[in-house]
Amino acid sequence: MPDPSTQPLANFSQPFVGDVQAGMQFRLIVREYGIKTIIETGTFQGLTTRFLASIAPHVVTIEIDPKVDSSHLSQVPNVQKLLMPSPEGIRQAVTLAPPPYLFYLDAHWEPPTPTPHELDVIASLGLKPVIVIHDFKVPSHPELGFDSYSDWTNDIEHVEPHLKKIYGEDNYLLAYNNPAPTVTRGILYVAPAPE
């Protein structure tokens, strides 16, 4: 187990809690896959949302907690904010902005955890988007933080059955982030396999 005193602190005043590599990776994904819309679950204060709006034509962000202040996003013309549970929000978001989509799943809540329900909605819509899950367990790097609740853990064992529903058996590519000075949390990147 890594010594917590040697680990970098999350920076909640920056996009992706200070993870500069994540920002670079998102830029590459948007360019490589021609992403028109990023759908984000878990707006929080909207710092990551604002960054996403700088790299994609459309951003729809979904937040369940009305007490979280992200009012500054009203000044960003290509951002639409939905205040509702994220699975329901995903259904609405795809009617508001065009594909190709990148889903950035970063909602945190007490059980029932939203992530499996978000993935089920994506599967039910018949989409094969790029999906990025933040706070994910990176198998080769246990020092990177991840979410674990009584009903769900953000790890490949829990997520893979949902990915098979979305993309089909072996029709998707997986990648994880790597540790770096600004990286504190694990990330899973998923994309459809080339045809």
C-alpha positions as CSV (number, residue, x, y, z in Angstrom):
1,M,0.0,0.0,0.0
2,P,1.5,3.4,-0.9
3,D,2.3,5.9,1.8
4,P,-0.5,8.6,1.6
5,S,2.0,11.3,2.7
6,T,3.9,10.7,-0.6
7,Q,0.9,11.0,-2.8
8,P,-0.1,14.2,-4.7
9,L,-3.1,16.0,-3.4
10,A,-6.2,16.3,-5.7
11,N,-6.6,19.9,-6.9
12,F,-10.3,20.7,-6.9
13,S,-9.6,24.2,-8.3
14,Q,-8.5,22.7,-11.7
15,P,-10.2,20.6,-14.4
16,F,-9.9,16.8,-13.8
17,V,-8.8,17.6,-10.2
18,G,-5.5,18.9,-11.6
19,D,-4.8,16.0,-13.9
20,V,-3.1,17.7,-16.9
21,Q,-2.6,14.4,-18.7
22,A,-6.4,13.8,-18.8
23,G,-6.9,17.2,-20.5
24,M,-4.3,16.3,-23.2
25,Q,-5.9,12.9,-23.7
26,F,-9.4,14.4,-24.1
27,R,-8.1,16.8,-26.7
28,L,-6.6,13.8,-28.7
29,I,-9.9,11.8,-28.4
30,V,-12.0,14.7,-29.6
31,R,-9.8,15.1,-32.6
32,E,-9.3,11.5,-33.4
33,Y,-13.0,10.5,-33.1
34,G,-14.5,13.7,-34.5
35,I,-16.4,14.2,-31.2
36,K,-19.2,16.8,-31.6
37,T,-20.8,16.4,-28.1
38,I,-19.4,15.6,-24.7
39,I,-22.0,14.4,-22.2
40,E,-20.7,14.8,-18.7
41,T,-22.3,13.2,-15.6
42,G,-21.4,14.9,-12.3
43,T,-20.9,18.7,-13.0
44,F,-19.9,19.6,-9.5
45,Q,-18.5,23.2,-9.8
46,G,-18.1,23.0,-13.5
47,L,-14.4,23.5,-13.9
48,T,-13.9,20.3,-16.0
49,T,-17.1,21.3,-17.9
50,R,-15.6,24.6,-18.8
51,F,-12.5,22.9,-20.1
52,L,-14.6,20.4,-22.1
53,A,-16.5,23.3,-23.7
54,S,-13.1,24.6,-24.9
55,I,-12.4,21.5,-26.9
56,A,-15.8,20.3,-28.2
57,P,-18.6,22.1,-30.1
58,H,-21.3,20.9,-27.6
59,V,-21.3,19.9,-23.9
60,V,-24.2,18.7,-22.0
61,T,-23.5,18.3,-18.3
62,I,-25.7,16.6,-15.8
63,E,-25.8,17.3,-12.0
64,I,-28.3,15.9,-9.4
65,D,-27.4,18.2,-6.5
66,P,-29.1,21.7,-6.8
67,K,-26.9,23.1,-4.0
68,V,-23.7,22.8,-6.1
69,D,-22.9,26.2,-7.6
70,S,-21.9,26.0,-11.2
71,S,-23.8,29.1,-12.3
72,H,-20.8,30.5,-14.1
73,L,-21.5,27.9,-16.8
74,S,-24.5,30.0,-18.0
75,Q,-21.8,32.3,-19.6
76,V,-20.5,29.4,-21.7
77,P,-22.7,29.3,-24.9
78,N,-21.9,25.8,-25.9
79,V,-22.8,24.2,-22.5
80,Q,-26.3,23.0,-21.5
81,K,-26.8,22.0,-17.9
82,L,-29.4,19.5,-16.8
83,L,-30.4,19.2,-13.1
84,M,-31.6,15.6,-12.7
85,P,-30.4,12.0,-12.1
86,S,-27.7,11.2,-14.6
87,P,-29.3,8.1,-16.2
88,E,-32.4,10.2,-17.0
89,G,-30.2,13.1,-18.0
90,I,-28.3,10.9,-20.6
91,R,-31.6,10.1,-22.3
92,Q,-32.4,13.8,-22.6
93,A,-28.8,14.9,-23.5
94,V,-28.7,12.9,-26.7
95,T,-31.8,14.7,-27.9
96,L,-30.1,18.1,-27.3
97,A,-26.9,17.8,-29.3
98,P,-25.5,15.7,-32.2
99,P,-23.2,12.7,-32.3
100,P,-20.5,11.5,-32.3
101,Y,-20.6,11.4,-28.5
102,L,-18.0,11.1,-25.8
103,F,-19.6,10.2,-22.4
104,Y,-17.5,11.4,-19.4
105,L,-18.9,9.5,-16.4
106,D,-17.9,11.2,-13.2
107,A,-21.1,11.2,-11.1
108,H,-20.7,10.3,-7.4
109,W,-23.6,9.5,-5.2
110,E,-24.8,7.3,-2.4
111,P,-26.2,3.9,-3.4
112,P,-27.7,3.2,-5.9
113,T,-24.5,4.3,-7.6
114,P,-25.3,5.9,-11.0
115,T,-22.5,4.4,-13.2
116,P,-24.1,1.0,-14.0
117,H,-27.4,2.7,-14.7
118,E,-25.7,5.3,-16.9
119,L,-24.0,2.5,-18.9
120,D,-27.3,0.6,-19.2
121,V,-29.0,3.8,-20.7
122,I,-26.1,4.1,-23.2
123,A,-26.6,0.5,-24.2
124,S,-30.4,0.9,-24.5
125,L,-29.9,3.9,-26.9
126,G,-27.9,1.7,-29.3
127,L,-24.9,4.0,-29.2
128,K,-21.3,3.0,-29.6
129,P,-19.6,6.1,-28.3
130,V,-16.3,6.8,-26.6
131,I,-16.7,6.4,-22.9
132,V,-14.4,7.7,-20.2
133,I,-14.9,6.8,-16.5
134,H,-13.1,8.8,-13.9
135,D,-12.1,7.5,-10.4
136,F,-11.5,4.1,-11.9
137,K,-9.4,1.3,-10.6
138,V,-6.2,0.9,-12.7
139,P,-5.1,-2.7,-12.3
140,S,-1.4,-2.0,-12.6
141,H,-1.4,1.2,-10.5
142,P,-3.1,0.7,-7.1
143,E,-1.8,4.1,-6.0
144,L,-4.3,5.8,-8.2
145,G,-7.6,6.5,-6.4
146,F,-10.9,5.0,-7.5
147,D,-14.6,4.9,-6.3
148,S,-15.9,1.9,-4.4
149,Y,-19.4,1.8,-2.8
150,S,-21.4,-0.9,-1.1
151,D,-23.2,-1.6,-4.4
152,W,-20.5,-1.0,-6.9
153,T,-16.8,-0.6,-7.6
154,N,-15.4,1.3,-10.5
155,D,-13.3,-1.6,-11.8
156,I,-13.1,-3.7,-14.9
157,E,-14.9,-6.6,-13.4
158,H,-18.0,-4.5,-12.7
159,V,-17.9,-2.5,-15.9
160,E,-17.1,-5.1,-18.5
161,P,-20.5,-6.8,-18.7
162,H,-22.0,-3.4,-19.4
163,L,-19.4,-2.7,-22.1
164,K,-20.3,-5.9,-23.8
165,K,-23.9,-4.8,-24.0
166,I,-22.9,-1.5,-25.5
167,Y,-20.3,-2.6,-28.0
168,G,-20.7,-6.4,-28.3
169,E,-18.1,-9.1,-27.4
170,D,-14.5,-7.9,-28.1
171,N,-15.7,-4.9,-30.1
172,Y,-14.1,-2.3,-27.9
173,L,-10.7,-1.0,-26.9
174,L,-9.6,-0.3,-23.3
175,A,-6.9,2.0,-22.0
176,Y,-6.0,3.4,-18.6
177,N,-4.1,6.4,-17.4
178,N,-0.7,6.3,-15.8
179,P,0.7,7.9,-12.7
180,A,2.3,11.3,-13.0
181,P,3.0,14.2,-10.6
182,T,-0.5,15.7,-11.2
183,V,-2.4,12.4,-11.5
184,T,-4.2,11.2,-8.3
185,R,-7.2,9.3,-9.7
186,G,-7.5,6.4,-12.1
187,I,-9.3,6.8,-15.5
188,L,-10.7,4.2,-17.9
189,Y,-10.9,5.1,-21.6
190,V,-13.2,3.0,-23.8
191,A,-13.6,3.3,-27.6
192,P,-15.3,1.2,-30.3
193,A,-12.9,-1.2,-32.1
194,P,-12.2,-0.2,-35.7
195,E,-14.4,-2.0,-38.2
